[in-house]
């Protein structure tokens, strides 16, 4: 069995079908980095590392088949997807922008979302127990390189949280139900594989749009004022 066949067998065991052009380029690149005498398993594992950090649109043949108008469909085949967006749907996009970008050591008291209330302004109850703060709810966008689905987490999944890097790869394990192109992920139907690729980010993500809008505003040249 030649090198390409061995690499393909390695990926087929993991339900991954590579695009032939990307496959050839990845094998050629990895072979140039390896020493003579390295075994075929090391070659396959090294190509797999390259795949983890790839964009599925370039590297992998899509496998999801979820019609856009399907109200409910049970997926019975494994599917590889990459993370393209994480959105905290329990908090406004503006508040998320401030928490991610603003330097909290500065005095930004005059630059505040009206919906936010500082700790000093919250009146503590005189009687009874303080209600614990509810954990945030996140909406994830996942893509196989062709179809994009939304997903929420029903339980803890190792590796998948608000800090998971864009481009991380996930294996969706059948059978799982997709309603209106939304998945409910559990440890039984989702396996985190790892990886990172910032080029996979969803440009339509609300927070990304807000950041781009602010960046464009900051880079905009001030209008010229004609002298009288």
Rosetta blueprint (number, residue, H / E / L):
1 X L
2 X L
3 X H
4 X H
5 X H
6 X H
7 X H
8 X H
9 X H
10 X H
11 X H
12 X H
13 X L
14 X L
15 X L
16 X L
17 X L
18 X E
19 X L
20 X H
21 X H
22 X H
23 X H
24 X H
25 X H
26 X H
27 X H
28 X H
29 X H
30 X H
31 X H
32 X H
33 X H
34 X L
35 X L
36 X L
37 X L
38 X L
39 X L
40 X H
41 X H
42 X H
43 X H
44 X H
45 X H
46 X H
47 X H
48 X H
49 X H
50 X H
51 X H
52 X H
53 X L
54 X L
55 X L
56 X H
57 X H
58 X H
59 X H
60 X E
61 X L
62 X L
63 X L
64 X L
65 X L
66 X L
67 X L
68 X L
69 X L
70 X L
71 X L
72 X L
73 X E
74 X E
75 X E
76 X L
77 X L
78 X L
79 X E
80 X E
81 X E
82 X E
83 X E
84 X E
85 X E
86 X E
87 X E
88 X E
89 X L
90 X L
91 X L
92 X L
93 X H
94 X H
95 X H
96 X H
97 X H
98 X H
99 X H
100 X H
101 X H
102 X L
103 X L
104 X L
105 X L
106 X L
107 X L
108 X L
109 X L
110 X L
111 X L
112 X L
113 X L
114 X L
115 X L
116 X L
117 X L
118 X L
119 X H
120 X H
121 X H
122 X L
123 X L
124 X L
125 X L
126 X L
127 X L
128 X L
129 X L
130 X L
131 X L
132 X L
133 X L
134 X L
135 X L
136 X L
137 X L
138 X E
139 X E
140 X E
141 X E
142 X E
143 X E
144 X L
145 X L
146 X L
147 X L
148 X E
149 X E
150 X E
151 X E
152 X E
153 X E
154 X L
155 X L
156 X L
157 X E
158 X L
159 X L
160 X E
161 X L
162 X L
163 X L
164 X L
165 X L
166 X L
167 X L
168 X L
169 X E
170 X E
171 X E
172 X E
173 X L
174 X L
175 X L
176 X E
177 X E
178 X E
179 X E
180 X L
181 X L
182 X E
183 X E
184 X E
185 X E
186 X L
187 X L
188 X L
189 X L
190 X E
191 X E
192 X E
193 X E
194 X E
195 X L
196 X L
197 X L
198 X H
199 X H
200 X H
201 X L
202 X L
203 X L
204 X L
205 X L
206 X H
207 X H
208 X H
209 X H
210 X H
211 X H
212 X H
213 X H
214 X H
215 X H
216 X H
217 X H
218 X H
219 X H
220 X L
221 X L
222 X L
223 X L
224 X L
225 X L
226 X L
227 X L
228 X L
